[in-house]
Amino acid sequence: MDISTSNMIPLHQTGSRKRLDHQQESICIFGTGDFGRSLGMRLLKSGYPVVFGSRNPQKSALLPSGSQVFTHAEALKKAKIIFLAIHRENYDFLSALSSLLDGKVLVDVSNNLRMNQYPESNAQYLSQLVPKAIVVKGFNTVSAWALQSGSLDANKQVFVCGDDHNSKQQVMDVARSLGLTPLDQGSLLAAQEVENYPLLLFPMWRLPFIITASLTVFFFLYCVVIKVIHPYVKKNTNNSYLLMHSIPNTIFPIVSLLLLGLVYLPGVIAAFLQLYRGTKYKRFPDWLDKWMLCRKQLGLVAFAYGFLHVLYSLIIPLRYSSYWRRARYVATLVKSNSTSELKMVWTWRSDALYASGILGFSVFLLLAITSLPSVSNTMNWREFRFVQSKLGHVTLLLCTLHTALLGWNKFLFLSRYKWGLPPGYILSMVIPCIVLVLKLILITPCIDRMVTRIRQGWERKGKDSDSLNI
C-alpha cells in the first residue's frame, strides 16, 4: 500500500484536526459578572467560541473582546454546554427556557454564603427546576482571579460531579483545555460537599492553630510572671523591655520543641496501642485519628517557630541591652585590674549548644522541604518514611539536646525557680523526652519485631479477636 497516495493522515495532523474541531464547539455563559467574564476570557484564549446570554445584551459592554452576546434564548441555540455563573436566587428565569435546555449540559458554578445554606445543593435544585437539562456541578472551587492569572495561580483543581458520565467528561475536557486539573467527585449527590469546599477555612489547620495558640498564650503569661512580674514585686526592677525580644525568643523555641514532640507522640502511642491489642485491625480512638491527621501541620508550625527563634537569636548581639552588659563586664574587669580565664567546660558547652542547634535546624529544614507536595511526589514511600520518621526523631533528639545544653545545670539551683515555678525550658523537654524514651523502647529488637509482625497482619489470638473490626 502506497502511503503517499492513501487517505491516511499523520498522527500530528490528526491531533491538529481534533483540536480544530474541538475549538469550533461554542460554549455559552449565563452571567456577565466577574466570574463569567473571566471564564469567557480564558475560554477565548483556549480557542473556544464564546457566547454570553444576558437579559440586556445591549448593556453588556464589559465582556471580553471576541465574544458574542445574545438573549438567553438565542445564546442557548448556539451551544451545547452552558455555564451558569449566576446566584441561586436568580435561577427562576430558566423555567421558561426548559424546552431549549433539553439534552444540553448545564454547568452550575454557584456557591453559597455559608455551609449547608439550603436543604439541597444548588445543583440538585437546578436539576429539579430544569429536569430536561443535564446538570453538572463544577468550577465552583476556581476563583475569577485564578482564571485570569492562568498558569501563574496555584489553584488549578476543578471538582466535577454529575449523574451523566459523558456530560461530566465534556466538562472535564473543557477544564483540561484551560490548563486546570479536573477531579471527578461522583454523582450529583456529592454537589453539597463540593459546594462546601470553597467555604472551608483551613480545615486541616484548625486543631494545630488551636494547640499552637494555646501553648503560645500559656508560655507568654508564664514567662511574663517569671521575668517581668517577679523581679518587679521582689526587687522593684523594671524588666518590661523583655516583652519585645527576650520573652518571644523564649516562647518560640519552647513551643517549637513541644509541637515537634507532639508530631511524633501519636505514632508512638499508636504503636503501643497495637502492641496491647495484638492487632492492627481495630480502629484507633477518634482523638488519636484526628491527632495523627494533623501531624504535618503541627510540624510546619513547629518549623516556623524554630525559624523565628533563629532570626531572633541572630540579632542578640545587636541589642542595646546585650551591648550594655558586655561593656559593663569589660569595665568591671578594667576597674579590678583582672582578667577572665578561658573555661574549657563552658567552651565545650557553648560550642555543643550552637552545633546541636545548627544541626537540629538543618535537619528540621530538610523535613519541612520534603513535606512539600512537589518534593514528596518525587520520593517513594520508603524514602519519604525514612526522612519523616527516622530523620524526624533525629531532629527531635538534636533539638532536645540543644535545649538541655542551654539549661545545663540551672535546674539544680533553687534561685532559678521563681515562686516555685520551674524555668520554661524544663517544661518544653517533658514531651520530647517521653517520646524519645518510648521510641527507644520500640526500636529494641524484640519489641520492633513484634510491632513489625502486627503491622504485616499478624494477630494475637484471644477473647477479643472475634470482635475486631477487620
N, C-alpha and C positions, 0 to 999 in steps of 0.2 A: 504493500500500500504506500503510495506516494504522499508523504506528509505535507509536502509543499502544495499539493493540489487538493487536499482533503479539506473538509469543513471544520477540522479540529482547531481549537483556539488555545494558544499557550496559556499556562496557568496564571501568569501575572496579568495577562489581558482579561482572563475570566474574572479575576478578582476585581479588576478595574470596572468591568461591566456591572458586576454585582453592586459595587459601591455607587455607580451612577444610577442604577435602578433604585437603590435604597435612598439616594438623595432626592429622587423625584417624588417620594411619598410626602405629601404635605401633612403638617401637624397643626392642629387647631388649639388655640389657647383661649379659654374664657377667663377674663380678668386682666386688667391693664395696670395693676398696681406694681410695686417694686419687684415682687417675685415673678409675676407674669412677664414683665419687660425683660428682666434678667434671664429668665428661661428662654424667651424668644431670641435674645441676642446670642446666647450660647448655641441654640439650635441653628441659627443662621450661619454662625461661624463653622458649624459642623456639616454644612451643606444641605440642611433641610429647608424646603419652602415653608414659611410660617404664615398662618392667617390668624388674626385675632377676631374674636366675637365680642361685640360691645353693644350696649343699649343705645349709645350715641356715637356712631362711627365718625361723624364729622368733628367731634370734640376730642378725639384721641390723637393728640399731636405729639406725645412724648414717646411713641412707640419706636423701636429700633428701625433704622433705615434698611429697606429691603423687604420688610414685612408688609402684609396687606391687612386691612381692617374692614370687616363687614358686620352686618347684623348677625345675631346669634343663629338664626335660621339659615342665612346664606353661608356662613362660615362652616356650619355642620355639613353642608353638601360637598365641601371641598377636601375633607379629611376623614380618615378612619380612626385616628387616635386623637382624643380631645383631652387636654389638660385643664382641669377645673381649679383655677387659682383664685377662688373666692371663699368667703366665710360661709359657714353652715347656715347662718341666718338669712343668707341671700339665695338659697337653693330653690326657692319656690317657683321661679320662672321656668325651671327645667321641666315641670309637669306639662306645660303646653308644647314642649319640643320632644315629647316622648316618642312620637312616631318617627321623627328624624334620627333619634338615637338608637333605633332598632339595630342590634348587632354590632354597634360601634363600641370601641374601648374608651371608657371614661375614667381617666386617672384622677383620683382625689388626692390633692396635695395639702389639704387643710390641716390645721392644728387648733387646739382649744386653749383657753386661757388658764385652765387648771386641769389636773388629772381627774379622769372619770367624771367630766363635767355633765355628760348626758348618760342615760341608761344604756344606750347602744353607741357604737362608734359612728363617726361621721360617714365612713364608707358604707356601713350597714344601713344607715338611714338613707343614704343616697341610692342604694340598690333597691330599697323599698319604694322610694319616690319615683324612680325611673326603672321599672323592672325589665324593660326591653334592652337596656344598655348593659354592657359587661363592665362592671365596676372593678377597678384595680386600685389598691392603696399603694402610694409610692411617692418618693421625692419630698416627703414632709420633713425629713431629717437634714435636708440640704438647705442652707440659707441662700438668700439672694446674693450676699457677698461672695459665697463660695462659687456660685455660678458666674459671677462677674470676674473673679480673680483667676479662674481657670486652674491650671496646674500649680499655681503659687499657693493655693489654700490646701490645708491638710485634710479638710473634711470632704471625703470622697465617697463615703458609704451611702448607698441608697437602699433602704429596706422596702421590699415589694411583697405584697400579699394579694391574693385573689383566688376565686373559685375556678377560673378558666385558665388552664395551663398555657395554651397558645397565646392568650392575651397577655399573660404575665411575661412570657418570653419576648413579646414585641416591646413591652415597656422596658424590660431589662436590656434588650438590644439598643434601644434609644439611649439608655443610661451609659452603656459601654461606649457608644459612639461619641458621647460627650466627655469621655475620659473619666467617668465615675465608676465605682465598684458596686454593682447590684448584689443584694443578698436576698435570696428567696426565704420569706418567713412563713410560707404555708398558705392556708386558705384565708378567706376574708374574716374568719373568726379571730384571727390574730391582729386585726386592724386596731382594736382597742389598745393593745400593748404597743403597737407601732406608733400610734398617736401619742402615747405617753412618753416615748423616748425623748423627744425634744424638751419635755418639761422636767426631766430628771436633773437634779443639781448635784453633781459629784456623788453618785450613789455608792461607789466603792471607796470613797474618801471620807464618808461621814463618820464612821467609827474611828478611823485614825485621827481625824481632826479633833474629835471629842477627847480622845485619850491624850493627844498632844497638848491641847488647850488646858485640860485639867492638870496635867503634870507641870506645865509652864506656870500657870497661876499659883499652884501649890508651892513650887520651889521659889517663885518670886517672893511670895509672902514669907516663906521660911527664911530666905536669905536677908530680907529686909529686917526681920526680927533679930537675926544674929548679928548682922553687920552694921545696921543703922540704929535700930531702936535700943538694943542692949548697950552699946557704947554711950548713947545719949543719956540713958537712965542711970547707968553706973558711974560714968566719968564726965558727963556733960560734954561729950565730944561730938562735934557735928561731922558725920560721915555721909551726908546726903549726896555728895558728889559721886559716890559709888553707884548710884542708881543709873548713871549714864553708860558706864563701861564695865566696871568690875563685877557687878551683880549679873548683868546679861552674860558676861563671859564665864560666869559660874553656872548659870542656868543652862546655857546651850550644851556644854559637854555632858552635864548630868542627864538632861532629858534625852540627848542623843544616845548615850550609853544604855539608858533604860529602854528606849524604843528598840535599839538593836537587840537587847536581851529578849524583849517581847516578840521579836521576829522569830527567834529560834526556840522559845519556850514551848509553844503549842506543838511543834514537831516532836519534842522530847516527851511531852505529856501523852501525845497520841501513841508513841512507841510503847511506853509503859502501860497504857490502857490496852493495847493489843496483846502485850505480854500477859496481862492479868486475865483477859478474856480468853486468850489462846486462839484467837481467830481474827481475821481482817474483815469477815463478812457480817459485821454488826456496825450499825451506824454510830458515829460519834455524837455526843450531845450537841444540840443546836449552837450553844455558845462557843464550843470548840470549832465547829464548822465555820461560823462567822469569823472567828478569830483567825483561822488558817487562811481564809479567803482574802483577808486584808493585809497579809504579811508583806506583800510587795510595797503597798502604800506606806506601811509603817517604816519599812526600810528606807524608802526615798525621803520621808520626812526626817528620819534619823540622820541621813546623809546631809540634808540641807542644814540641820542644826550643827552638825560637825563642821561643815564648810564655814558657817558663821563663826564658830569657835576659832577656826584657823585665821580668819580675817581679823577678828578682834584681838587675837594673840599677836599678830604681826605688828599692830600699832602700839603695843605696850611701851616700847622704848620711846615713842613719840609723845607720850602723855606727860603733861606738866608735873603731875604728882610723882611719876616714876623718875623724872629728871631731878626733882627736888630731893627725893630720898637718896639718890646716888650722890648728889652734890653734898648733902648733909653728912653722908657716910665718909666721903673723902675729907671734908672739913674736920670731922671728928678725929680722923687718923692724923691729920696735919697738926692739930692742936695738941694731941697727946704724943706727937713725935714717935709714932709707932707704925708698924706695917702689919699687913694681914697675910698670913702664910696660906699657900695652896693646900687645901684639904682634899686628899685623894678620894675619900669616901663620898664627899659631896660632889666632886668632879665626876666620878663614875655615875652617881645618881642622876645628875643633871644631863649627862650625855645619854644615859639609858632612857631617861624621860623623853628627851626630844627624839631619839632614834625610834623608840616604840610608837610615839605619836605620829611620826612621819610614815613609818611602815604601815601602821594601822590605817591611817587615812588613805594611803596609796592603794591598799587592797580594797578599802571601802569604796574608793572611786571606781575600781575595776568592777565591783559588784553593781554599782549604780549604772555603769555603761552597759554591762551585759543584760540588765533588766529592760533596756530599750528594745522595742519590737524589731527595729531594723537590725540590731545586733543579735538578739536571741534567735531570730529566724534563720540565721546562718550557722547555728550550732545544733548538733544533735543532742538528744536527751542526756546522754552520759556526760557530755562536755558541760551542758548547762547545769546539771546537778552537781558536778564537781565544783564549779565556780560558786554557785549559790549556797551549797551546803558545806563542802569541805573548806573552801576559802572563806566562807562566811563565818564559820566557827574560829578560823584563824584570826579573822578581823576582830571578832568578839574577844578573843584571848589577848591580842595586842592592845586593844583599847582599854581592856580591864587592867592590864599590866601598866599601861600609861597612867591610869588613874591611881593605881596603888603606889607607883613611884612618886606621883605628885603629893600624895598624902604622907608617904613614908611612915615615920613613927609618931606622927602628930596625934594619932588616936590614943596614944598612951598617956597623954598629958590632960589632966582634968581641966586645966585652964582653957582648953580648946572647946569644951562643952559649955556653951553659953546657956545659962538657965537649964542645964541638964540636957540640952539638945545636941546631938552628935553633928559633926560637920557634914555638909551636903554630900561630899564625895563618898562617905561611908554608905549613905543611903543609896547612892547610884550604883554601888557594887553588889548589892544584895541579889537582885535578879540575875545579872550576868554570872555571878559566882554559882548560883543554883543551877543555871543552865550548863555551865562548864562541868560541874561535878556530875550532874545526871548524864551528860553526854559522855564523860569519861567512863561511867558505868556501862553505858550502852555499847561502847566500842571494845569492851573486853571480849575476848574471843568467844567464850561460852554464851554470853548474852547476845552478841552480834549474830552468831549462828542461829539462835532461836528466833530473833526478830526477822532474819532473812527468810527462814523457813515459813514463818507465818505469812509474810508478805508474798511468798510464792504460792500460797494456797493451802498450806498445811493447817490442820485444826486439831486442837486438843479435845479429845472425846470426854464428854462429861454430861452432867444432868441438864445443862443449858443448851446443849448442842442442837437439839431438835427445834428450839425456838429462835434460832439465829435467822436474821433477815438476809437471805442469800439472793 
